[in-house]
Amino acid sequence: MRTTAATYRRADPVRRQIRKFKDGTATQAIGELAPGCDIFVLTFGQFSLIDALCAIVAQTGPAHVTLSTWTAAHADLERAETLVSTAKIRNMRWIVDRSFEQRMPHYCRAMRKLFGHDCIRGIKSHAKWAIIRNEQWNIVMRTSMNMNHNPRLENLEISDDAAFAEFFQSIADEIFATVPANEFGIEEIPAMAAVDWDQPGGQATAGKLDFGDLAQASPGPTAAKVL
């Protein structure tokens, strides 16, 4: 099985907003979203991933959400379900580590009860990200946060980028298409079909993917400048 990592490179220059928050809410830390925005937030854990998700959908309006997390807490699942029941989230899919059902079977049952039997997939993963999409927005959120309260140093990146969102969408779609809904104990993750990108400014191509290695892949250093 090949272990090539999947890579996305943004072709256009990024005007990244960098924010550091030791106090305050997710809404204050994220600020106002704008088309094409790219925001980096460093926090001391004063808000969680569900807080960030709530703050984003409050600005985007009703959206389709796919979220990858290593773990989740029941209170956070209930808050996510409230977003679904009030139509702030149109539908929600979950990607979790394959150990999740064994570690927290009651949370797994809660996910299926709240979001539907087919809402969750378990793979070898430690990645935390979300895509929030509708007719106007293509938000990609990458973070060190899990779907639970964890008061420690955390990072959060938010980008509105249709091609970047499609990159994550293609990975999520294939996970849901190839990994059975109830097989959390599988030893190997099915190889993913090639993800090809052809964009101005360079091409990034990934062959068959081993999701275990994908979770461990580390990108090269990137310089960030406050503008």
C-alpha positions in Angstrom: 0.0 0.0 0.0 1.4 3.4 -1.0 1.9 6.0 1.7 2.0 9.1 -0.3 0.5 12.1 1.5 -2.3 14.3 0.1 -1.3 17.9 -0.4 -3.1 21.1 -1.2 -1.3 24.2 -2.2 -3.1 27.5 -2.5 -2.1 29.3 -5.7 -3.1 32.8 -4.8 -1.3 34.9 -2.1 -2.9 34.7 1.4 -3.5 37.7 3.6 -3.7 35.9 6.9 -5.2 37.4 10.0 -3.3 36.3 13.1 -5.0 36.6 16.5 -3.9 35.6 20.0 -6.6 35.2 22.6 -6.1 34.3 26.3 -9.6 35.4 27.2 -12.9 35.9 25.3 -15.3 33.8 23.3 -15.0 31.9 20.0 -17.0 34.7 18.3 -14.6 37.3 19.5 -11.5 35.3 18.6 -12.7 34.4 15.1 -14.1 37.9 14.3 -16.0 38.7 11.1 -15.7 36.2 8.3 -15.1 37.6 4.8 -15.0 35.9 1.4 -11.6 34.4 0.9 -10.6 35.0 4.5 -7.7 33.2 6.1 -7.6 33.4 9.9 -5.2 31.9 12.5 -6.1 31.9 16.2 -4.0 30.8 19.1 -5.9 30.3 22.3 -5.4 29.0 25.8 -8.4 26.6 25.5 -11.0 29.1 26.7 -13.4 27.8 24.0 -13.8 24.4 22.3 -14.3 23.1 18.7 -18.1 23.2 19.1 -17.9 26.8 20.2 -15.9 27.6 17.0 -18.4 25.7 14.9 -21.3 27.6 16.4 -19.5 30.9 15.8 -18.9 30.1 12.2 -22.4 28.8 11.3 -23.9 31.9 13.0 -22.2 33.9 10.1 -22.5 31.5 7.2 -26.1 30.5 7.7 -27.4 27.0 7.3 -24.6 24.7 6.0 -23.5 21.1 5.4 -20.9 20.1 7.9 -18.3 17.2 7.9 -16.1 17.1 11.1 -13.1 15.0 11.9 -12.2 14.6 15.6 -10.3 12.1 17.8 -12.8 12.3 20.6 -16.1 14.0 21.5 -18.1 14.7 24.7 -21.8 14.2 25.1 -22.6 17.9 25.9 -20.8 18.9 22.7 -22.8 16.3 20.7 -26.0 17.7 22.1 -25.0 21.3 21.1 -24.2 20.1 17.6 -27.6 18.3 17.4 -29.3 21.6 18.5 -27.6 23.2 15.5 -29.1 20.5 13.3 -32.6 20.6 14.8 -32.7 24.4 14.5 -31.6 24.1 10.8 -28.3 26.0 11.4 -26.7 22.8 10.2 -28.4 21.0 7.3 -26.7 17.7 7.9 -23.6 16.5 9.8 -21.1 13.8 9.2 -18.4 12.6 11.6 -15.0 11.0 11.1 -13.4 9.6 14.3 -10.5 7.4 15.3 -11.3 3.7 15.0 -10.7 3.4 18.8 -13.6 5.8 19.5 -16.3 3.2 19.8 -14.3 1.0 22.1 -13.2 4.0 24.3 -16.6 5.7 24.3 -19.4 3.4 23.1 -22.1 5.5 24.7 -20.9 8.6 22.7 -21.0 6.5 19.6 -24.5 5.5 20.3 -25.4 9.1 21.0 -24.0 10.2 17.6 -26.1 7.6 15.8 -29.2 8.6 17.7 -28.7 12.3 17.2 -27.4 12.4 13.6 -28.5 9.1 12.0 -27.2 5.6 11.7 -25.0 6.4 8.7 -23.4 9.6 10.2 -20.1 8.3 11.5 -17.0 6.5 10.2 -14.1 5.2 12.2 -10.5 5.2 10.6 -7.0 5.4 11.9 -6.8 9.1 12.4 -5.7 11.9 14.8 -6.8 14.7 12.5 -9.1 17.5 13.6 -10.8 19.5 10.8 -14.2 20.5 9.5 -15.7 21.7 6.3 -18.7 24.0 6.5 -20.3 24.6 3.0 -23.3 26.2 1.5 -24.1 28.3 -1.6 -22.0 31.3 -0.4 -19.3 29.8 1.8 -16.6 27.1 1.6 -15.1 27.1 5.1 -12.3 24.8 6.0 -11.4 24.7 9.7 -8.1 23.0 10.9 -7.4 22.8 14.6 -5.6 21.0 17.4 -8.9 20.9 19.4 -11.0 17.8 19.8 -14.8 17.9 20.2 -14.6 18.5 23.9 -13.6 21.1 26.4 -9.8 21.0 26.9 -8.3 24.1 28.6 -4.8 24.2 27.2 -2.9 25.9 24.4 -4.8 25.2 21.1 -4.7 26.5 17.6 -7.4 27.1 15.0 -7.2 28.0 11.3 -10.2 29.1 9.2 -10.1 29.6 5.5 -12.8 30.3 2.9 -11.5 28.5 -0.2 -13.6 26.5 -2.5 -10.8 24.4 -3.9 -9.4 23.7 -0.4 -12.9 22.7 0.8 -13.3 20.4 -2.3 -10.0 18.8 -1.4 -11.3 17.8 2.1 -14.7 17.0 0.7 -13.2 14.4 -1.7 -11.3 12.7 1.1 -14.4 12.7 3.4 -16.7 11.4 0.6 -14.3 8.5 -0.2 -14.0 7.6 3.5 -17.8 7.4 3.7 -18.0 5.4 0.5 -15.4 2.8 1.3 -15.4 2.4 5.1 -18.4 0.5 6.4 -20.5 2.4 9.0 -20.1 -0.1 11.8 -16.6 -1.5 11.3 -14.5 0.3 13.9 -12.1 -2.6 14.6 -10.6 -3.0 11.1 -6.8 -3.1 11.0 -6.2 -1.6 7.6 -7.9 1.4 6.1 -8.9 0.9 2.4 -6.6 2.7 0.0 -8.2 5.9 -1.4 -8.3 6.6 -5.1 -5.9 9.2 -6.5 -6.7 12.9 -5.7 -5.4 15.1 -8.5 -5.1 18.8 -8.5 -4.2 21.0 -11.4 -4.1 24.7 -10.4 -2.2 27.8 -11.4 0.9 28.0 -9.3 1.6 24.3 -9.2 0.1 20.9 -9.1 -0.2 18.6 -6.1 -1.0 15.0 -6.7 -1.6 12.2 -4.2 -1.8 8.5 -5.2 -3.4 5.8 -3.2 -3.7 6.9 0.4 -3.1 5.1 3.7 -5.2 7.2 6.1 -2.9 6.1 9.0 0.0 7.8 7.3 -2.2 10.7 6.2 -2.9 11.5 9.9 0.9 11.6 10.6 1.9 13.6 7.5 3.7 16.8 8.4 3.8 19.7 5.9 6.9 21.9 5.4 7.4 25.1 7.2 5.2 28.1 6.2 6.0 31.7 7.0 3.1 33.8 8.4 3.1 37.6 8.3 0.7 39.9 10.0 -0.8 42.3 7.4 
